[in-house]
């Protein structure tokens, strides 16, 4: 049976080959007599899974040796509190707000440090990125936070800011939840990157934190031990029971990514997918994307029907055509298509074909 194309923003579609392998190994992983979710996280079987998963991720993202990879829980939303507990030292941090997730990060961090608004594009509906030269960065900032891809508003940093060139010595903290592993990371500009797994890496429940060594060991005394990056790093992400099955699933995704040719190859595919969809939107009389062209997301593309009275008919027809989860986030309305790594070009082609037919019949 042909599976529908799932354009959900997260939890999101996963590679079919990964799901098939997980299904085959559900009751017995490699002759161990156990499924992965039944294993002790300290047993040799799971340790082998964990070590391979970490090694594959380090290779895929070209993570330097002076960064630690942590597998944690709580999602990116929890990291908005955990990061200031580890990095702010009771001081100040600067936030560049370019969408809903940047706004949430700014507000949550304000409970644990002096969170300052360095720049915001709220006034234009989060449809652009602020020029880094205009950011108001404090000399005492413990870190500068950005969301590299805004899942709801569909804006993306196609180049990470160079804080040193801006005269700022603070580490850059990047929420890369929705574009992780979709493109290379310039680690020379990053102090810490974090994200939930449920968009590009695997199922919900796993949180990835990649943190530079020199940023460990600065947690405030009231930071819970399970969220102290230094303790988690020293324990090899085993300070508490990690999300074992989600780590295993992410590991299968990493193997799949390597089989596709790695991040460079998947980035080329993502560029082609996004460009084909944007090209259609830009030539359409019925649909529109409102994000500035220089910061349009490759991963999450919000769009609107110029006549929104047709929204329900559009969604019903899409579902009947096997095109799922196209409704936009409730905070912004409209539609949204998410083109994560696991979405094949055939899914984009099917969506465009449906939208063309809908436009023709609605004209």
N, C-alpha and C positions, 0 to 999 in steps of 0.2 A: 504494500500500500504506500502510495506517495504521501510523504508528510507535508503538512502545510508549511508555509514560510512564516516564521514567528519574528515580528519586528519589535518585540517588547524591549523596553529600555533597561530592564533588569528586575528580577532574575531574567536572564536572556537565553536566546538560543545557544545550543552547544553543538560542537561538531558531531555529526551522526556516528562517525567511526568511534569516537570516544564513548558515546552512549552504548554502542553495541559491545565494545570491549568491557565496559563496566558491567553490563548485563551478563556477559559470559563469565565474568569473574565473581559475580555476586555471592555465590555459595561457597566457592573454593578458590582462593587466590594462589595460583602457582603451586597447586598440590599441597598447600599447607593444611587443608581441612577446615579453614576458617575463611569467612568473608572479611574484608578489610574493616568493616565497622564493628567486628567482633574482636579484633586484635587488641592486645595490650599495646599502648603507645610506647612502652619501653622494651617490647619484645623485638627480637632480631628481625622478624618479618617486617614490622612497620618501620623500624629504624632504617631498613634498606630502602623502603619506599620514600621515606622522608629525605634521606641523603641524596637519592637520585633526583627527587623533585627539586631540592635546593640547588644542586649542581646544574640541572637543566635550566632553571630560571636564571642563575648567574650567567650562564653562557648566552642565553637568548637575549638578555637585556644588557650584556657586557658590563655587569656590575663590578666595579673595581674592588681590589682586595681589602681596601680600607673602609668598606661598607659592610654592615651586617644585615643579613636577611632574617626578618622575624615573621613567623606565622602566628597571628593572634586572632582574637575574637572580638565581637562588639561592633564590627562594621566601621566604615569610615566616619559615621556619625559619632561614635564613641571616641574615635581618635581626635576629634575636635576638642575634647576635654583632656585626653591622655597626653597630647602633644604639649600643651602649655604646662601641664604638671611635670613634664620631663625637661622642657627646654626653656621656659620663661623665667624660672628661678624667682618667681614672685614679681618680676618686672613687667616690661612692656613688649608687645609684639605688634607688627603692622600687617594690615590685611588689605588686599586688593580684591574688591568685590565685583565680579563680572556676571553674576547670576544667582539663582536660588541657593546653590550649594556653597558658594563663597559667602553669601549672606548668613547661612546657618553656621558656618565655621566661625565667622566673626562674632556672632551673637553668643555662641556656646563658649568660646574661648574667654569672653568677657566675664564669665563666672570665676575664672581661675587666674586671670592676669589682667593687666591694663591693655585691653585690645583697642587698637587705634585704626581708624579708617584712613588708609593711605590713598585710596582712589576708589571710585565707584562709577559704574555706568547705568545705575538705576534710572537716572533721569531720561535716558533714551530707550528704556525698556530692555536693557541688557542686549542690545543688538550690535555693539561694537566692543573693542578693547581699548582701555585708556593708554595713551602714549606713556611708556615707562619714564620718560623725561619729566612727566607731570606728577609722578608719584611723590607723596609727602612722606618721606622715610625719616624716622628719628635716628639720631646718632646713637641712642641707647637701646635700639631695638634688639631683642633676643633672637628674633627670626622674622622673616617676611613670608606671608602665606598667600599662595594663589591656588586656584582650581584650574588645572590645565585644560580641562574640557568640561563645559557646563552641560550636563545631560538634559536639562529641561529647556534651556534657552538656546542651545545649539551654537555656542561660540567656543573657539578653541585657540589656544596659543600654538601657533605653528613654529615658534622659536621661543625657548625659555628666556626670560630676561637675564641679563648679565648684571647682577647687583654690584659687582666690583666696579664696572664701568659707570655705574650711577653714583659711585662714591660711598657705597654701603657695604660694610663688612659682615653684616648679619647673614646667617645661612638662609637659603631659600627652602621653604617647605612647600611641597607640591602635592595636592590631591589629584592623583592621576587615575582615580577609580574607573572612569569610563573611556580612557584611551590607553591604558597600560597595555604593553605588548603589541600595540597597533603601529608603533613607530619607535625609532631609537630614542634614547634619553641621553642628553648631554650632562653626564654626571659631574663634570667640572663646574657646573653652575648650581648644583643641588646639594643641600645638606641632608634632607630627609624627603622621601616620597612615600606615599601611602595610598591605599585604596581597598575597597571591598572587591571580592573576587567575582561577584555575581553578574558581571557584564562581559568581561573578556577572558576571565581565567578559570571559571568553574562555578560551582553552586554557591548559594548564599551560606554564610556561616564562617567563612574564612576571610581574614583581613591581612593584607600584606603591608609590612613596614620595612623599608630599606633605609638604613640610617648610618651616617658617617661615624666612625669610631670616636672621634673627639667630642661628639654630642652625647655620648653615653655617660652616665654617672652623675647627672646634675638634677635628678628628680627631687622635688620638694619633699620634706619629711612626711607629709600627709598623703603622698601618692600611694595608692594601693600596690602592694608588692607585685601582684600579677600584671600590673601595668607599668612597672618600672623597666624601661628598656634595657638597662644594664643587667638586671636580674634575668630577664627573658633571654637576652643574648648569651649570657654565661651558661644558661641552662639549655642552650640549643633549641629554644622555643618549647621546651618541655618543663618549664617551671610549674605550670598546671597542665592538665590534660588538654592537648590541642584539639582542634576540629579535625580529627584523623581522616574521616571519609572525604571531607572537602579537600584536604591536602592531597589525598590519593587522586581525586578527580582532577584537581589542578595539575598534578603530575602527568596525567594522561593527556591533558590539553597541551602541556609543554612539549610532550613527545610528538603530538600532532603538529604543533607549530614548527618544530624542527623538520618534520617530514615535508612540510610545505615549502621549506627553504629558509626558514628563520624569519626574523623580524623584517629584514630588508625586503624579502619577497612578499610578506604579508602586507607591508606598507604600500608596495606598488599595487597590489590588488585592491587595497582600501581606497587609494587615490582614484583608481579606475571606477570603482563602484560609486563613490561619492560624486565624481565628476559627471558620470552618466545621468545620475538622478538630478543633480543641480542643472545640467544642461536642459533636461526636459522641463523642470519647473520654470526656468528663466524664459523658455519659449512658449509657455502656456498662457492662455487667456483666463483659465479658471482657477489656477493655483498660484500661490506666491510664497516665497521665503523672504523674511524681512531682515535677515542678518547681513551685515556688511560683508562683501565678498572676500575681503582680506582676512577675515577671521571665522569663516564658516567651518563648522565642525565636519569632520569626515565620519564621525561615529553616530551622531544624533542630529537628525535634520527635521526641525519643526517646519510645518507648512500649513497654509490656511486656504480654504476655499473662499474665493472672493464673495460668493453668495453662501453664507453660512447656514441658510435654511436647508441646504442640501447635505449637511453633515451626516445626518442619520442615514440617509439613503446611501451615501458614499461608504460608510462603515458597514452597513448591512451587505452591500454588494461585494465589498472586499472580503468579508468573512465567508460569503458563499463561494468566492473564488479561491479560498484557501490562503488568504493574506490576513494574518492575525495581529492584534495588538497595535493598531495604528492610531488609536485615539490619543490626542495630546494630553499632557499633564493637566490636571484639573485647575492648576493655578494660572495657566496661560491659555487653555482651550486649543481649538484647532486640531491638527494632526501632527504625528511625529513618526518618523521611521528611523529605526536604529540599525546601523549597518556595521555591527561588530565583526570581529575576525571570522566568526563561524558562519556568517551570512554569505552564501555563494552569490556570484554574479547573476546566476539564473534567478535568484529571488528578486534582485533589483529589476531584472528584465521583465519578470512576471508582474511586478508592481507597476512599472511604467506602462506596460501593455494594458493593464486594467484601468489605470488612470486615463490613458488616451481614449479608451472606449467610453469610459464614464463621461469624459469631457465632450466627446463627439455626440453622445446621446443626450446630454444635458444642454447642448448649445441651442 
